Amino acid sequence: MDNRTNKDIEKLADELIEWFKEKDNVYLKNFAVLKGFPASDISKYAKRNKYFEETLALAKDIQEGKLVQKGLKNEVSSAFVIFMLKNTAGWRDRFDDSSEKQNAPSIKLVLKETKAEKRISKSKKKNKNKGQLNIFKDDAEA
């Protein structure tokens, strides 16, 4: 059983952020191994200590940003970056909206022809063989 105090855990949280600030430090498990505890303890510390939980969230955001930057700069394999982001940051290839489709109401769009459009349509039929279309026929008669 780990006997770290809250003060120890908070100090560890600060060390975690400092560790992630180093250029090549990207993988969270490496931090745990370096500090001499199993990586599974990270989630235990987050449950026990609010400060560690918030700092861990920040560290994961830093990790995600570093992975994206390394991928954009081709410093590491893009396939590996994708794999890491899917497994550490919750990224996925596409949005699964099947649950939304089941609950979404169906919408039917009905377009009605306006009076002006009806006049144009009638005028087109009357003037089919004529050289021009008079869409203001009613106005000319007035």
JOLIN-V282302 format. One record per pair of residues at least 24 apart in sequence whose C-alpha atoms are under 10 Angstrom apart, sorted by the first residue. I is the first residue (numbers start at 1). J is the second residue. D is the distance in Angstrom with one decimal. If there is no record, write none. Layout:
[[I	J	D] [I	J	D]]
//
This chain:
[[2	37	8.9] [2	41	8.4] [2	44	9.8] [2	45	9.8] [4	45	9.1] [5	45	10.0] [5	48	9.8] [5	49	9.6] [6	45	8.8] [6	48	8.0] [6	49	6.6] [6	50	9.7] [6	51	9.2] [6	52	9.1] [7	49	9.4] [9	42	9.7] [9	45	6.7] [9	46	8.9] [9	48	8.9] [9	49	7.3] [9	51	8.6] [9	52	6.7] [10	45	9.1] [10	49	7.7] [10	50	9.1] [10	51	6.4] [10	52	5.9] [10	53	9.6] [10	55	8.9] [11	51	9.8] [11	52	8.8] [12	42	10.0] [12	45	9.5] [12	52	7.9] [12	55	9.8] [13	42	9.7] [13	45	9.2] [13	46	9.4] [13	49	9.8] [13	51	7.6] [13	52	5.3] [13	53	8.5] [13	54	9.0] [13	55	6.0] [13	56	7.1] [13	59	9.1] [14	51	9.5] [14	52	8.4] [14	55	7.6] [14	56	9.6] [14	59	10.0] [16	52	9.4] [16	55	8.0] [16	56	7.9] [16	58	9.8] [16	59	7.2] [17	55	7.3] [17	56	8.2] [17	58	7.9] [17	59	6.0] [17	60	9.7] [17	62	8.7] [18	59	9.4] [19	59	9.3] [20	58	9.9] [20	59	6.8] [20	60	9.3] [20	62	7.1] [20	63	7.4] [20	66	9.3] [21	59	9.2] [21	62	8.2] [21	63	9.6] [21	66	9.8] [23	66	8.6] [24	66	9.1] [25	63	8.4] [25	66	9.0] [26	59	9.5] [26	60	9.3] [26	62	8.4] [26	63	5.6] [26	64	8.6] [26	65	9.6] [26	66	6.9] [26	67	7.4] [27	60	9.5] [27	63	7.3] [27	67	9.6] [27	84	9.3] [27	88	9.4] [28	56	9.6] [28	59	8.4] [28	60	8.1] [28	63	8.0] [28	88	9.4] [60	88	7.9] [60	89	7.4] [61	88	10.0] [61	89	8.1] [63	88	8.6] [63	89	8.6] [64	88	7.8] [64	89	6.4] [64	90	9.9] [64	91	9.9] [65	89	9.9]]
//
